[in-house]
């Protein structure tokens, strides 16, 4: 008999497709899709991995339905392009990573824990959760732009404490719970309201906005 886990392998990620809306009925195993001028995802469940490739800059990759996958991989065919706005629905994503430099990413997962693998973002990264955001050991979030945290009711915990991170400006929209940041070169803080904030660097930490926290911990490597 054919196993359900062996069905649904769709690799449409090698050519520049032109599709407005991507819809998936029933669960897939793996799904890779490329459209360099952006597209909308109405709903996708991929039980192994979902790969989205786009050079979108005018029209972003957006969503009108929930993304459900243990591994979400983002890429741009041209390094430094590609805007991925997956921050409007309560997705269920295990690990987020990129295989090339993208321009921006926004990801929302309210209930579960987001784990960030290697992620290279030029412009901005936004994470929204009421759970936790952590990193895979030995990986880095690289990007000279903005890193923003969002949580409902101050419950989200955001830990980016790996050695090779390279932030631009880190801020929080609204109140979050715990923030832990490490960038051994230098980074800036925007406005941030949290229960605890831990900052680690061998370089300089500056600010462009006020920090409001019960506990602020500073350390060098």
C-alpha positions, 0 to 999 in steps of 0.5 A, a space after each residue: 500500500 502507498 504511504 500517505 507520507 510518501 505522496 505529494 512532492 512538488 518541485 516548481 521552484 526551478 523556473 520563473 512561474 507567473 501565478 497570482 495565487 497558490 492553493 493546496 488541497 490536502 497535505 503535501 510532503 514537499 513543495 517548492 515554488 518560484 515566481 519572481 514577481 510575487 504571489 499570494 499563498 491561500 493555504 499550504 500544508 507541507 509535512 516535510 518542507 516548503 520552499 518559496 523563491 522570489 525576486 519580488 520587490 514591487 509585489 511581495 510574497 503574501 498570504 491569505 491563508 495559513 502556512 503549516 510546515 516544519 521547515 520553511 525555506 526562503 530564497 531569492 534568485 537574485 541575491 538581496 531581492 525578495 520580500 516575504 510577508 507571512 506575518 498576517 496569519 497565525 502560521 505553524 512553522 517549525 524552522 525558518 531559514 534562507 538559502 540566499 540573501 533576501 530583502 525582507 521577511 515577516 513571519 507570524 506564529 502565535 502559539 508554537 515555537 519558531 526556530 530560526 536557522 541560517 537567515 540572511 536578510 538585507 532590509 528587515 526581519 519581523 517575528 510575531 509570536 506569543 511563544 518563543 523564537 530561538 536559533 538553531 545552534 551554530 547558525 546566524 541571523 545576518 542583516 544590516 537592516 531592522 529586526 523587530 519583535 511583536 507579541 500580544 500581551 507581552 508573552 513572546 520570548 525572543 532569543 538571538 544569542 548565537 555567536 555570529 549574528 549581525 544585526 542592524 537595529 533591533 526593536 519591539 513593537 508593543 510589549 514583549 516578555 524576554 529579549 536576548 541578543 548577541 552580536 559580537 561586532 555592534 548593533 543598535 537598539 530601537 524602542 523596546 519594552 520587555 520584562 528582561 533584556 540581555 545584550 551581549 557584544 564585544 563591540 558597541 551597542 547604541 540606541 535610537 529609541 528608549 528601552 523599558 525593562 524590569 531587568 537589563 543585563 549587559 555582558 561581553 563575550 
